[in-house]
């Protein structure tokens, strides 16, 4: 099934669709400039295109004005619960992600940066890095994106980002992951931007999962 058909099947809002397309586009730009060991391009692309399917439940209902969309979100919660990561895993599996791809999906979270930086798994590193480069409005620097996460979640006690020492460590590990990736890539971090990924977004809209 075409990726846009999948997004529409789950009634994802346009901004969430575009986030996942941008992340996948960043991964594809890196892959086209990769000079390191052989890695699984297909797995990286598929995971990136489906990685935030559960983010519907993170949209506060009081911020939704469309009554139809409120009911769609409530249906999501009734069917899948309220844990966005668990929903990502459930829908990823439902849409055909393999065990290897589900492992990448589970491992790529920013909260796991301290583990990711020590891995020799560049599928996880690239997926994690590219997700952490894409803000709601487009591609930004890694530092800017993670400092924003630290600020947004500082008052949420259950978030790893609410602990300043832990948050700073996650940011440092994220920056080290960036260095690790760039070592095997004919790009500089600033080469990954909204302009350079646009051609990939256009292609990925036709991607068959």
C-alpha positions in Angstrom: 0.0 0.0 0.0 1.2 3.5 -0.8 2.4 5.4 2.3 -0.1 8.2 1.8 -2.9 5.7 1.7 -1.7 4.3 5.0 -1.6 7.7 6.6 -5.1 8.4 5.3 -6.4 5.1 6.5 -5.4 6.1 10.0 -6.7 9.7 9.5 -3.4 11.3 10.4 -3.3 15.1 10.2 -1.2 16.6 7.5 1.5 18.0 9.9 2.1 14.5 11.3 2.3 13.0 7.9 4.8 15.6 6.8 6.9 15.0 9.9 7.4 11.4 9.0 8.0 12.2 5.4 10.7 14.7 6.4 12.4 12.3 8.7 12.4 9.6 6.0 13.7 12.2 3.5 16.6 13.0 5.8 17.5 9.3 6.1 17.4 8.9 2.3 19.7 11.9 1.8 22.2 10.4 4.2 21.9 7.0 2.6 22.6 8.5 -0.9 25.8 9.9 0.6 26.8 6.9 2.7 30.3 5.5 2.5 30.3 3.3 5.5 29.5 -0.4 5.9 26.5 -1.8 4.1 23.3 -1.0 5.9 19.6 -1.8 5.3 18.2 1.1 3.4 14.8 -0.4 3.0 14.4 -1.0 6.8 15.6 2.6 7.6 13.1 4.1 5.1 10.2 1.9 6.2 10.8 2.6 9.9 11.1 6.3 9.3 7.9 6.5 7.3 5.9 4.8 10.1 7.7 5.8 13.2 5.2 8.2 14.8 1.8 6.6 13.9 0.9 6.8 17.6 1.3 10.5 17.9 -2.4 11.1 17.3 -2.9 10.5 21.1 -0.4 13.2 22.0 -2.6 15.9 20.5 -4.5 17.5 23.4 -8.3 17.2 22.8 -8.8 20.7 24.0 -6.6 22.0 21.1 -8.8 20.2 18.5 -11.6 22.3 16.9 -12.8 19.8 14.4 -15.5 17.6 16.0 -14.9 14.8 13.5 -11.2 14.7 14.4 -12.0 14.6 18.1 -14.0 11.4 17.5 -11.2 10.0 15.4 -8.7 10.6 18.2 -11.1 9.1 20.8 -11.4 6.0 18.6 -7.6 5.8 18.5 -7.5 5.8 22.3 -10.2 3.2 22.6 -8.5 0.9 20.2 -4.8 1.4 21.1 -4.6 3.1 24.5 -2.7 6.3 25.3 1.0 5.2 25.1 2.2 6.7 21.8 5.3 4.4 21.6 3.3 1.3 22.2 0.9 2.4 19.5 3.9 3.0 17.1 4.9 -0.6 17.7 1.4 -2.0 17.3 0.7 -0.2 14.1 4.2 -0.7 12.7 3.7 -4.5 13.1 0.2 -4.3 11.7 1.5 -2.5 8.6 4.2 -5.1 8.0 7.3 -4.0 9.8 9.6 -7.0 10.3 11.1 -8.0 13.7 14.3 -6.3 12.7 12.5 -3.1 11.7 10.5 -3.2 14.9 13.8 -3.4 16.8 15.0 -0.3 15.0 11.7 1.5 15.8 12.0 0.6 19.5 15.7 1.6 19.6 15.6 4.9 17.8 14.0 7.0 20.6 15.8 10.0 21.8 15.4 8.8 25.4 17.8 5.9 24.4 20.6 8.2 23.1 22.9 7.0 25.8 22.6 3.4 24.6 22.4 4.3 20.9 25.7 6.1 20.9 27.4 2.9 22.1 25.8 0.7 19.4 27.4 -0.5 16.2 23.9 -0.4 14.6 23.8 2.4 12.1 20.2 1.7 11.1 19.2 2.7 14.6 21.7 5.6 14.7 20.4 7.1 11.4 16.8 6.7 12.3 17.3 8.3 15.7 19.4 11.1 14.4 17.0 12.1 11.6 14.0 12.1 13.8 15.9 14.4 16.2 16.7 16.8 13.3 13.0 17.4 12.3 11.0 19.9 14.3 7.3 20.5 13.8 8.0 23.2 11.1 10.9 21.4 9.4 14.6 20.5 9.6 16.6 22.3 12.2 20.0 21.7 13.9 20.2 18.8 16.3 21.2 21.1 19.2 18.2 23.4 18.5 15.8 20.5 18.3 17.0 18.8 21.5 17.2 22.0 23.5 13.6 22.7 22.5 12.6 19.2 23.7 14.4 19.9 27.0 12.4 23.2 27.4 9.0 21.7 26.4 9.2 18.8 28.7 11.0 20.3 31.7 7.8 20.5 33.7 6.6 17.0 32.9 7.8 14.8 35.8 7.5 11.5 33.9 9.6 12.7 31.0 13.3 11.9 30.9 13.7 15.5 29.7 12.4 16.9 33.0 15.7 16.1 34.6 18.2 18.7 33.5 21.3 16.6 34.1 19.8 13.6 32.2 18.5 15.9 29.4 22.0 17.4 28.9 23.5 14.0 28.7 21.0 12.9 26.1 21.9 16.1 24.1 25.6 15.3 24.3 25.0 11.7 23.2 22.9 13.0 20.3 25.7 15.3 19.1 28.1 12.3 19.4 25.7 10.2 17.3 25.8 13.0 14.7 29.6 12.9 14.6 29.5 9.1 14.2 27.2 9.3 11.2 29.0 12.1 9.5 32.3 10.2 9.7 30.8 7.7 7.1 28.8 10.2 5.1 29.8 12.7 2.4 27.7 15.4 4.1 28.0 18.0 6.8 25.1 18.4 9.2 24.2 21.8 7.6 23.8 20.0 4.2 20.7 18.3 5.7 18.0 21.0 5.4 14.5 21.7 4.1 15.8 22.5 0.6 18.0 19.4 0.2 15.4 16.9 1.3 12.5 18.2 -0.8 13.2 16.0 -3.7 13.1 13.0 -1.4 9.8 14.0 0.1 8.3 14.1 -3.4 9.6 10.6 -4.1 8.6 9.1 -0.8 5.0 10.1 -1.3 4.9 7.3 -3.9 6.6 4.8 -1.6 4.9 1.4 -1.3 5.1 -0.2 2.2 
